Amino acid sequence: MRYWRFVVSFVMAFSVCAGVLAQEMEPPAELKKLEWMVGSWEGSTKYNMEGMEMESKDTMDIRWDGQFLRITNVGDMGPMKMTETMFISWDAGSKKYKSWSFTNLAPMPRMETGEFLGDKFVSVSEPWSVPGMAEATVSRFTLTRKSATEVSFLLEFKEGDKWTKVGEGSAKKKSG
């Protein structure tokens, strides 16, 4: 009888603990500032890298994934497609946004730190390597919210002490 009491007590305690742990934690309030981004987006980006011009037709799907905002992006550049999955979080210690971006262009994730500067969200990467590029690159991505359903963005690479524009585009929200 004592054995069964122990088993029942253990199962009940385990069930309560499992239920508490299974509850999905809400994203931090600071990350909720990006709630407006959730949905499906379409747009285009014009690139000019070292004199080589190309255009990308972009589709983005932005969703909550636990405590992260997950962005999946496909950039169709004709003969080449760039795929990317990014996870954005809030780092309470540094009071900055942190992101990790996994792309088919590089074997390691690109890590970025971001913040709001006025109406713009600006994110700067740590140095990251892309096969075919001579050296590690530091990039800066600036996102400007034009309306509830439209954004523009700018991609820059650091060259010495200055930033050089390598891509510029816009996107419109299709559903959300």
ChimeraX commands (.cxc) that place a marker at each C-alpha (Angstrom):
marker #1 position 0.00,0.00,0.00 radius 0.5
marker #1 position 2.83,2.36,0.88 radius 0.5
marker #1 position 4.38,1.62,-2.52 radius 0.5
marker #1 position 1.22,2.68,-4.39 radius 0.5
marker #1 position 0.94,5.91,-2.41 radius 0.5
marker #1 position 4.50,6.71,-3.36 radius 0.5
marker #1 position 3.83,5.91,-7.05 radius 0.5
marker #1 position 0.63,7.98,-7.15 radius 0.5
marker #1 position 2.32,10.89,-5.32 radius 0.5
marker #1 position 5.29,10.72,-7.68 radius 0.5
marker #1 position 3.10,10.64,-10.80 radius 0.5
marker #1 position 1.04,13.58,-9.55 radius 0.5
marker #1 position 4.13,15.64,-8.69 radius 0.5
marker #1 position 5.72,14.78,-12.03 radius 0.5
marker #1 position 2.53,15.76,-13.90 radius 0.5
marker #1 position 2.38,19.15,-12.17 radius 0.5
marker #1 position 6.08,19.85,-12.88 radius 0.5
marker #1 position 5.78,18.71,-16.50 radius 0.5
marker #1 position 2.72,20.92,-16.98 radius 0.5
marker #1 position 4.53,23.96,-15.63 radius 0.5
marker #1 position 7.60,23.30,-17.78 radius 0.5
marker #1 position 5.50,22.59,-20.87 radius 0.5
marker #1 position 3.89,26.04,-20.81 radius 0.5
marker #1 position 5.42,28.09,-23.56 radius 0.5
marker #1 position 7.10,31.23,-22.27 radius 0.5
marker #1 position 5.99,34.47,-23.86 radius 0.5
marker #1 position 8.54,36.53,-25.79 radius 0.5
marker #1 position 9.99,39.44,-23.77 radius 0.5
marker #1 position 8.07,42.73,-23.99 radius 0.5
marker #1 position 10.96,44.32,-25.90 radius 0.5
marker #1 position 10.73,41.65,-28.59 radius 0.5
marker #1 position 6.98,42.24,-28.86 radius 0.5
marker #1 position 7.90,45.64,-30.36 radius 0.5
marker #1 position 8.51,43.64,-33.55 radius 0.5
marker #1 position 5.02,42.08,-33.48 radius 0.5
marker #1 position 3.96,44.18,-36.48 radius 0.5
marker #1 position 6.41,42.19,-38.62 radius 0.5
marker #1 position 4.59,38.87,-38.14 radius 0.5
marker #1 position 3.13,37.67,-41.43 radius 0.5
marker #1 position 4.07,36.98,-45.04 radius 0.5
marker #1 position 5.94,39.60,-47.04 radius 0.5
marker #1 position 7.05,40.00,-50.67 radius 0.5
marker #1 position 9.53,42.45,-52.09 radius 0.5
marker #1 position 12.70,42.98,-54.05 radius 0.5
marker #1 position 16.29,43.97,-53.39 radius 0.5
marker #1 position 18.78,45.57,-55.77 radius 0.5
marker #1 position 22.40,44.64,-55.06 radius 0.5
marker #1 position 25.66,46.19,-56.26 radius 0.5
marker #1 position 28.67,44.34,-54.91 radius 0.5
marker #1 position 32.03,45.33,-56.31 radius 0.5
marker #1 position 30.41,46.53,-59.55 radius 0.5
marker #1 position 28.29,43.40,-60.01 radius 0.5
marker #1 position 24.60,44.32,-60.12 radius 0.5
marker #1 position 21.74,41.91,-59.53 radius 0.5
marker #1 position 18.16,41.94,-58.32 radius 0.5
marker #1 position 16.45,39.57,-55.95 radius 0.5
marker #1 position 12.74,38.78,-55.68 radius 0.5
marker #1 position 12.19,38.14,-51.98 radius 0.5
marker #1 position 9.58,36.25,-49.98 radius 0.5
marker #1 position 9.66,36.37,-46.19 radius 0.5
marker #1 position 7.64,34.50,-43.60 radius 0.5
marker #1 position 7.87,35.92,-40.08 radius 0.5
marker #1 position 6.44,33.98,-37.12 radius 0.5
marker #1 position 6.83,33.57,-33.36 radius 0.5
marker #1 position 8.83,30.51,-32.36 radius 0.5
marker #1 position 8.71,30.32,-28.57 radius 0.5
marker #1 position 10.69,33.28,-27.24 radius 0.5
marker #1 position 12.15,34.04,-30.67 radius 0.5
marker #1 position 10.93,35.84,-33.75 radius 0.5
marker #1 position 11.78,33.53,-36.68 radius 0.5
marker #1 position 12.27,34.97,-40.15 radius 0.5
marker #1 position 12.55,32.68,-43.16 radius 0.5
marker #1 position 13.59,34.37,-46.37 radius 0.5
marker #1 position 14.09,33.22,-49.95 radius 0.5
marker #1 position 15.84,35.58,-52.33 radius 0.5
marker #1 position 15.43,34.47,-55.95 radius 0.5
marker #1 position 18.26,35.92,-58.04 radius 0.5
marker #1 position 17.52,33.95,-61.20 radius 0.5
marker #1 position 20.20,31.28,-61.44 radius 0.5
marker #1 position 20.88,31.46,-57.71 radius 0.5
marker #1 position 18.61,31.33,-54.65 radius 0.5
marker #1 position 19.60,32.58,-51.24 radius 0.5
marker #1 position 17.77,30.94,-48.35 radius 0.5
marker #1 position 18.02,32.26,-44.83 radius 0.5
marker #1 position 16.47,31.51,-41.45 radius 0.5
marker #1 position 17.02,34.06,-38.70 radius 0.5
marker #1 position 16.11,33.92,-35.03 radius 0.5
marker #1 position 15.79,37.24,-33.16 radius 0.5
marker #1 position 15.76,37.50,-29.37 radius 0.5
marker #1 position 16.13,40.13,-26.65 radius 0.5
marker #1 position 19.25,40.16,-24.48 radius 0.5
marker #1 position 18.22,41.75,-21.17 radius 0.5
marker #1 position 21.85,42.03,-20.04 radius 0.5
marker #1 position 22.98,44.22,-22.94 radius 0.5
marker #1 position 19.51,45.68,-23.56 radius 0.5
marker #1 position 19.93,44.88,-27.27 radius 0.5
marker #1 position 18.34,42.59,-29.80 radius 0.5
marker #1 position 20.44,39.58,-30.80 radius 0.5
marker #1 position 20.02,37.47,-33.90 radius 0.5
marker #1 position 21.48,34.38,-35.50 radius 0.5
marker #1 position 21.09,33.95,-39.23 radius 0.5
marker #1 position 21.64,30.65,-41.02 radius 0.5
marker #1 position 22.04,30.92,-44.79 radius 0.5
marker #1 position 23.01,28.69,-47.70 radius 0.5
marker #1 position 25.78,31.18,-48.53 radius 0.5
marker #1 position 27.94,30.50,-45.46 radius 0.5
marker #1 position 28.76,27.48,-43.30 radius 0.5
marker #1 position 28.41,29.37,-40.00 radius 0.5
marker #1 position 25.61,31.64,-38.75 radius 0.5
marker #1 position 25.87,35.40,-38.97 radius 0.5
marker #1 position 25.40,36.92,-35.52 radius 0.5
marker #1 position 24.05,40.44,-35.13 radius 0.5
marker #1 position 23.24,42.97,-32.42 radius 0.5
marker #1 position 20.44,45.45,-33.05 radius 0.5
marker #1 position 18.53,48.38,-31.61 radius 0.5
marker #1 position 15.90,50.93,-32.52 radius 0.5
marker #1 position 17.31,54.29,-33.57 radius 0.5
marker #1 position 14.28,56.53,-33.98 radius 0.5
marker #1 position 11.93,54.84,-36.45 radius 0.5
marker #1 position 14.66,52.54,-37.78 radius 0.5
marker #1 position 15.77,49.12,-36.59 radius 0.5
marker #1 position 19.55,48.87,-37.09 radius 0.5
marker #1 position 21.47,45.62,-36.72 radius 0.5
marker #1 position 25.25,45.21,-37.04 radius 0.5
marker #1 position 26.93,41.85,-37.50 radius 0.5
marker #1 position 30.02,40.41,-35.98 radius 0.5
marker #1 position 32.65,39.65,-38.65 radius 0.5
marker #1 position 31.41,36.71,-40.74 radius 0.5
marker #1 position 32.93,34.77,-43.59 radius 0.5
marker #1 position 31.34,33.88,-46.88 radius 0.5
marker #1 position 33.19,31.50,-49.20 radius 0.5
marker #1 position 34.56,33.47,-52.15 radius 0.5
marker #1 position 35.00,36.72,-50.24 radius 0.5
marker #1 position 38.58,37.72,-49.52 radius 0.5
marker #1 position 38.06,38.46,-45.83 radius 0.5
marker #1 position 35.48,38.39,-43.06 radius 0.5
marker #1 position 32.76,41.02,-43.48 radius 0.5
marker #1 position 30.91,43.22,-41.02 radius 0.5
marker #1 position 27.43,44.12,-42.25 radius 0.5
marker #1 position 24.81,46.62,-41.14 radius 0.5
marker #1 position 21.11,46.13,-41.88 radius 0.5
marker #1 position 18.70,49.05,-41.49 radius 0.5
marker #1 position 14.95,48.41,-41.58 radius 0.5
marker #1 position 12.53,51.35,-41.85 radius 0.5
marker #1 position 8.82,50.87,-41.28 radius 0.5
marker #1 position 7.02,52.97,-43.91 radius 0.5
marker #1 position 3.51,51.88,-42.86 radius 0.5
marker #1 position 1.77,48.91,-41.23 radius 0.5
marker #1 position 2.24,46.97,-44.47 radius 0.5
marker #1 position 5.41,48.37,-46.07 radius 0.5
marker #1 position 9.11,48.46,-45.15 radius 0.5
marker #1 position 12.31,49.58,-46.82 radius 0.5
marker #1 position 15.73,48.25,-46.00 radius 0.5
marker #1 position 19.38,48.96,-46.60 radius 0.5
marker #1 position 22.32,46.54,-46.46 radius 0.5
marker #1 position 25.84,47.92,-46.01 radius 0.5
marker #1 position 29.29,46.37,-45.63 radius 0.5
marker #1 position 32.01,48.00,-43.57 radius 0.5
marker #1 position 35.08,48.94,-45.59 radius 0.5
marker #1 position 37.75,50.37,-43.35 radius 0.5
marker #1 position 36.07,53.12,-41.32 radius 0.5
marker #1 position 33.11,53.66,-43.64 radius 0.5
marker #1 position 29.92,51.86,-44.62 radius 0.5
marker #1 position 29.29,51.02,-48.29 radius 0.5
marker #1 position 25.79,50.36,-49.61 radius 0.5
marker #1 position 25.56,46.91,-51.23 radius 0.5
marker #1 position 21.80,46.37,-51.26 radius 0.5
marker #1 position 18.58,48.32,-51.02 radius 0.5
marker #1 position 15.00,47.15,-51.23 radius 0.5
marker #1 position 11.44,47.17,-50.02 radius 0.5
marker #1 position 8.71,44.71,-49.12 radius 0.5
marker #1 position 4.94,44.71,-48.67 radius 0.5
marker #1 position 2.96,42.61,-46.24 radius 0.5
marker #1 position 0.69,40.11,-47.99 radius 0.5
marker #1 position -0.93,38.47,-44.97 radius 0.5
marker #1 position -0.46,38.40,-41.32 radius 0.5
marker link #1:1,2 radius 0.2
marker link #1:2,3 radius 0.2
marker link #1:3,4 radius 0.2
marker link #1:4,5 radius 0.2
marker link #1:5,6 radius 0.2
marker link #1:6,7 radius 0.2
marker link #1:7,8 radius 0.2
marker link #1:8,9 radius 0.2
marker link #1:9,10 radius 0.2
marker link #1:10,11 radius 0.2
marker link #1:11,12 radius 0.2
marker link #1:12,13 radius 0.2
marker link #1:13,14 radius 0.2
marker link #1:14,15 radius 0.2
marker link #1:15,16 radius 0.2
marker link #1:16,17 radius 0.2
marker link #1:17,18 radius 0.2
marker link #1:18,19 radius 0.2
marker link #1:19,20 radius 0.2
marker link #1:20,21 radius 0.2
marker link #1:21,22 radius 0.2
marker link #1:22,23 radius 0.2
marker link #1:23,24 radius 0.2
marker link #1:24,25 radius 0.2
marker link #1:25,26 radius 0.2
marker link #1:26,27 radius 0.2
marker link #1:27,28 radius 0.2
marker link #1:28,29 radius 0.2
marker link #1:29,30 radius 0.2
marker link #1:30,31 radius 0.2
marker link #1:31,32 radius 0.2
marker link #1:32,33 radius 0.2
marker link #1:33,34 radius 0.2
marker link #1:34,35 radius 0.2
marker link #1:35,36 radius 0.2
marker link #1:36,37 radius 0.2
marker link #1:37,38 radius 0.2
marker link #1:38,39 radius 0.2
marker link #1:39,40 radius 0.2
marker link #1:40,41 radius 0.2
marker link #1:41,42 radius 0.2
marker link #1:42,43 radius 0.2
marker link #1:43,44 radius 0.2
marker link #1:44,45 radius 0.2
marker link #1:45,46 radius 0.2
marker link #1:46,47 radius 0.2
marker link #1:47,48 radius 0.2
marker link #1:48,49 radius 0.2
marker link #1:49,50 radius 0.2
marker link #1:50,51 radius 0.2
marker link #1:51,52 radius 0.2
marker link #1:52,53 radius 0.2
marker link #1:53,54 radius 0.2
marker link #1:54,55 radius 0.2
marker link #1:55,56 radius 0.2
marker link #1:56,57 radius 0.2
marker link #1:57,58 radius 0.2
marker link #1:58,59 radius 0.2
marker link #1:59,60 radius 0.2
marker link #1:60,61 radius 0.2
marker link #1:61,62 radius 0.2
marker link #1:62,63 radius 0.2
marker link #1:63,64 radius 0.2
marker link #1:64,65 radius 0.2
marker link #1:65,66 radius 0.2
marker link #1:66,67 radius 0.2
marker link #1:67,68 radius 0.2
marker link #1:68,69 radius 0.2
marker link #1:69,70 radius 0.2
marker link #1:70,71 radius 0.2
marker link #1:71,72 radius 0.2
marker link #1:72,73 radius 0.2
marker link #1:73,74 radius 0.2
marker link #1:74,75 radius 0.2
marker link #1:75,76 radius 0.2
marker link #1:76,77 radius 0.2
marker link #1:77,78 radius 0.2
marker link #1:78,79 radius 0.2
marker link #1:79,80 radius 0.2
marker link #1:80,81 radius 0.2
marker link #1:81,82 radius 0.2
marker link #1:82,83 radius 0.2
marker link #1:83,84 radius 0.2
marker link #1:84,85 radius 0.2
marker link #1:85,86 radius 0.2
marker link #1:86,87 radius 0.2
marker link #1:87,88 radius 0.2
marker link #1:88,89 radius 0.2
marker link #1:89,90 radius 0.2
marker link #1:90,91 radius 0.2
marker link #1:91,92 radius 0.2
marker link #1:92,93 radius 0.2
marker link #1:93,94 radius 0.2
marker link #1:94,95 radius 0.2
marker link #1:95,96 radius 0.2
marker link #1:96,97 radius 0.2
marker link #1:97,98 radius 0.2
marker link #1:98,99 radius 0.2
marker link #1:99,100 radius 0.2
marker link #1:100,101 radius 0.2
marker link #1:101,102 radius 0.2
marker link #1:102,103 radius 0.2
marker link #1:103,104 radius 0.2
marker link #1:104,105 radius 0.2
marker link #1:105,106 radius 0.2
marker link #1:106,107 radius 0.2
marker link #1:107,108 radius 0.2
marker link #1:108,109 radius 0.2
marker link #1:109,110 radius 0.2
marker link #1:110,111 radius 0.2
marker link #1:111,112 radius 0.2
marker link #1:112,113 radius 0.2
marker link #1:113,114 radius 0.2
marker link #1:114,115 radius 0.2
marker link #1:115,116 radius 0.2
marker link #1:116,117 radius 0.2
marker link #1:117,118 radius 0.2
marker link #1:118,119 radius 0.2
marker link #1:119,120 radius 0.2
marker link #1:120,121 radius 0.2
marker link #1:121,122 radius 0.2
marker link #1:122,123 radius 0.2
marker link #1:123,124 radius 0.2
marker link #1:124,125 radius 0.2
marker link #1:125,126 radius 0.2
marker link #1:126,127 radius 0.2
marker link #1:127,128 radius 0.2
marker link #1:128,129 radius 0.2
marker link #1:129,130 radius 0.2
marker link #1:130,131 radius 0.2
marker link #1:131,132 radius 0.2
marker link #1:132,133 radius 0.2
marker link #1:133,134 radius 0.2
marker link #1:134,135 radius 0.2
marker link #1:135,136 radius 0.2
marker link #1:136,137 radius 0.2
marker link #1:137,138 radius 0.2
marker link #1:138,139 radius 0.2
marker link #1:139,140 radius 0.2
marker link #1:140,141 radius 0.2
marker link #1:141,142 radius 0.2
marker link #1:142,143 radius 0.2
marker link #1:143,144 radius 0.2
marker link #1:144,145 radius 0.2
marker link #1:145,146 radius 0.2
marker link #1:146,147 radius 0.2
marker link #1:147,148 radius 0.2
marker link #1:148,149 radius 0.2
marker link #1:149,150 radius 0.2
marker link #1:150,151 radius 0.2
marker link #1:151,152 radius 0.2
marker link #1:152,153 radius 0.2
marker link #1:153,154 radius 0.2
marker link #1:154,155 radius 0.2
marker link #1:155,156 radius 0.2
marker link #1:156,157 radius 0.2
marker link #1:157,158 radius 0.2
marker link #1:158,159 radius 0.2
marker link #1:159,160 radius 0.2
marker link #1:160,161 radius 0.2
marker link #1:161,162 radius 0.2
marker link #1:162,163 radius 0.2
marker link #1:163,164 radius 0.2
marker link #1:164,165 radius 0.2
marker link #1:165,166 radius 0.2
marker link #1:166,167 radius 0.2
marker link #1:167,168 radius 0.2
marker link #1:168,169 radius 0.2
marker link #1:169,170 radius 0.2
marker link #1:170,171 radius 0.2
marker link #1:171,172 radius 0.2
marker link #1:172,173 radius 0.2
marker link #1:173,174 radius 0.2
marker link #1:174,175 radius 0.2
marker link #1:175,176 radius 0.2
view
